[in-house]
Amino acid sequence: MRVFEVVVALLLGGAALAAVARRFGAPYPALVALAGAALALIPGLPTVVLDPELALALFVAPVLVDAAFDASPRDLRANWRQVASLALGAVALTIVVVALVVRWLVPDMPWGAGIALGAIVAPPDAAAATTVLKQLRPPHRLLVILEGESLFNDASALLVYRLAVGATLTGFVSGWSILPTLLVVTVGSVVLGLVLAPAMLAVSRRITDVATAVVVQFCSTFAVWMLAERLHLSGIITLVVFAMAASRRAAEVVPARIRVPSWAVWEVAVFVLNVLAFVLVGLQLKSIGARDTGPAGAGYAVVAATVCVAVIVARIAWVTLAAAYSRWRCRPRADGTPGRRDAMGLSPRAAAIVGWCGMRGTVTLAAALALPAGGGGGAAFPHRDLIVVTAFGVVLAPSCCRVSPCGRCSCVCASKTTVPSTARCSSPASRACARR
């Protein structure tokens, strides 16, 4: 009962913090992260440890489906080079840099644990970044890149995360089997998502009650995740493909009187899950602080701060260098004829904004919570406490400290063609028409 009382009180606090964030135009995860950190300082709060197998499914699955339903396949196809560069190249560079840095700071940490930490902190959460950017009215294309990246970088990072965690716990990994495994998992997940989407729509077509429809939506989300996991596929990729495929025909199959209220329910559910993720990490930080005091705690702080700087520098370096290289390849020829089309299409200012908007969020926290804690007779993940503290630090520091590198966002893209604001659904009711 005490845990329930604490959770209810913290949810009310999260709602109040969200209202404050909207008042000042700040991303609410930043204030919720501060509240989560404050929990570690409050005496008498209970210690809550979530089942690691439940963490990713509970926190990541609904958030991914909610974001994927809002994504525009047309916009993603138009900007696939930029999205792929961030979702693959930037994530890979971040994982490598973080693994090298943490191994330098903590020599006894296994390489698998270092890579797992890199995969945990690699995927940015575009929701917090776009919350700030929308106040500045940037070109639609810039928001598309950030929101598209947030869908696919989770898949690439968590795929590496699963391999690294498995290799660390078993102590064995075959280099020759990694690439075929990744290929089979990726293709299989895409096929499974495409197969399940029409099946879900066929069921939704026959539901006329709002409450039943919303329950079926949530249950189908978790069912898709569990089926993918049982088949040893990627639940992330399967859910993204499933949601994007279903959203294309949702407006034709599901009537508006069901889509509009379901949009509101999903918004509330995602908000509650975000708050609960920060609450659970805050409660775990309290127990970690009780176990690791003095020099150990100071060492954790040093590692978290260093990894945070490494993550920021790696992303900015990748985006800046990739955009600069693309512009150099597309420079006019010596005879004055125009060069090839700029594949990245990001001006230096746009590259700076995309590089700076790398705030982490719920996925990072959920991946850290999903590491085995050693309960039930199983072995705890090596340096789990350090990884949880570092992950929370990477989420907390950039979210609270970052501001836009420029006061105006007009003409930040190299391409002068922007999509009018009317091309996007802005009101909740309008956005719901393209959703469930």
FENCOR-V215496 format. One record per helix or strand of 2 or more residues. SS is the DSSP state (hx for helix, st for strand). FROM is the first residue (numbers start at 0). TO is the last residue. If there is no record, write none. Layout:
# FENCOR-V215496
SS	FROM	TO
SS	FROM	TO
This chain:
# FENCOR-V215496
hx	1	23
hx	27	38
hx	51	69
hx	72	77
hx	79	104
hx	110	121
hx	125	135
hx	139	169
hx	174	204
hx	209	229
hx	234	252
hx	255	290
hx	294	328
hx	347	355
hx	361	368
hx	374	376
hx	383	400
hx	420	422
hx	427	431
